[in-house]
Amino acid sequence: MSDTTPPATPDAPSSAAPPAEPRPKQTLAIVSLVTGIVGVVFSFVAGLGILPAIAGVVTGHMALKREPHARGFAIAGLITGYVGLALSIVFAVVILAPLILAWLFIASFGAIGAGL
């Protein structure tokens, strides 16, 4: 007896799995989440989080329209973006405004004293 196998026929079904469908993109939603988190973290550093927070809010709204399958990431990005924006504004009003006013107050005395 011979242990030869018959050659495969071209009509034989393939045992390979069909290619998987490509996953939908979540780029805007993830960018929104990351920039929102950066905005929250940097809002405690001299209010520098305002620009990333704005970017998080803008990309979050874009992601809600363009990537409905990534709604969770987009909403999380919007929340962190708005929180970072609010914290940056509060930090600017509570910390930076009094410092600037004190500096202007002291500078005005210097200008008055120079004229004496």
C-alpha positions as CSV (number, residue, x, y, z in Angstrom):
1,M,0.0,0.0,0.0
2,S,1.1,3.4,-0.8
3,D,0.7,6.4,1.6
4,T,0.2,9.0,-1.1
5,T,-2.5,11.6,-0.7
6,P,-4.5,12.8,-3.6
7,P,-3.6,16.2,-4.9
8,A,-5.8,19.1,-3.7
9,T,-8.5,20.1,-6.1
10,P,-9.0,23.8,-6.8
11,D,-12.7,23.4,-5.9
12,A,-11.9,22.1,-2.4
13,P,-13.1,24.4,0.4
14,S,-10.3,26.3,2.2
15,S,-9.8,25.8,5.9
16,A,-8.5,29.3,6.4
17,A,-10.8,31.7,8.2
18,P,-12.2,34.7,6.2
19,P,-10.4,38.0,6.8
20,A,-11.7,39.9,9.7
21,E,-13.6,43.1,9.1
22,P,-11.5,46.2,9.8
23,R,-12.3,47.9,13.1
24,P,-13.9,51.3,12.8
25,K,-11.6,54.2,13.5
26,Q,-11.8,56.0,16.9
27,T,-9.1,58.5,16.3
28,L,-11.0,61.7,17.1
29,A,-12.6,60.2,20.3
30,I,-9.2,59.1,21.6
31,V,-7.6,62.4,20.8
32,S,-10.5,64.1,22.6
33,L,-10.0,61.9,25.7
34,V,-6.2,62.4,25.8
35,T,-6.3,66.2,25.3
36,G,-9.1,66.5,27.9
37,I,-7.0,64.6,30.5
38,V,-3.9,66.7,29.6
39,G,-6.1,69.8,30.0
40,V,-7.2,68.7,33.5
41,V,-3.7,67.9,34.6
42,F,-2.1,71.1,33.2
43,S,-4.9,73.3,34.5
44,F,-3.2,73.2,37.9
45,V,0.1,74.5,36.3
46,A,-0.6,78.2,35.9
47,G,-3.7,77.5,33.9
48,L,-1.8,76.0,31.0
49,G,-4.5,73.4,30.5
50,I,-6.9,75.8,28.7
51,L,-5.5,75.0,25.2
52,P,-5.6,71.2,25.5
53,A,-9.0,71.5,27.2
54,I,-10.4,73.5,24.2
55,A,-8.9,70.9,21.8
56,G,-10.6,68.1,23.8
57,V,-13.9,69.8,23.7
58,V,-13.7,70.5,19.9
59,T,-12.5,67.0,19.0
60,G,-15.1,65.5,21.3
61,H,-17.9,67.2,19.5
62,M,-16.4,66.3,16.1
63,A,-16.1,62.6,17.3
64,L,-19.8,62.5,18.4
65,K,-20.8,63.4,14.8
66,R,-18.2,61.4,12.8
67,E,-17.6,58.4,15.0
68,P,-20.9,57.3,16.6
69,H,-19.4,53.9,17.5
70,A,-16.9,55.6,19.8
71,R,-19.5,57.6,21.8
72,G,-18.1,56.6,25.2
73,F,-14.6,57.9,24.4
74,A,-16.0,61.1,22.9
75,I,-18.2,61.8,25.9
76,A,-15.4,61.1,28.3
77,G,-13.2,63.5,26.3
78,L,-15.9,66.1,26.4
79,I,-16.3,65.8,30.2
80,T,-12.6,66.0,30.8
81,G,-12.2,68.9,28.3
82,Y,-15.0,70.9,30.0
83,V,-13.6,70.2,33.5
84,G,-10.1,71.2,32.4
85,L,-11.5,74.4,30.8
86,A,-13.4,75.2,34.0
87,L,-10.4,74.5,36.2
88,S,-8.2,76.7,34.1
89,I,-10.6,79.6,34.2
90,V,-11.0,79.2,38.0
91,F,-7.3,79.0,38.5
92,A,-6.8,82.1,36.4
93,V,-9.4,84.1,38.3
94,V,-8.5,83.0,41.8
95,I,-4.7,82.8,41.6
96,L,-3.4,84.8,38.6
97,A,-5.7,87.8,38.7
98,P,-4.8,88.8,42.3
99,L,-1.1,88.4,41.4
100,I,-1.4,90.6,38.4
101,L,-3.4,93.2,40.3
102,A,-0.8,93.2,43.1
103,W,2.0,93.6,40.6
104,L,0.1,96.6,38.9
105,F,-0.5,98.1,42.3
106,I,3.1,97.9,43.3
107,A,4.2,99.2,39.9
108,S,1.9,102.2,40.2
109,F,3.7,103.2,43.4
110,G,7.0,102.9,41.7
111,A,5.8,105.3,39.0
112,I,4.4,107.8,41.5
113,G,7.6,107.6,43.7
114,A,9.8,108.3,40.7
115,G,8.1,111.6,40.1
116,L,8.9,113.0,43.6
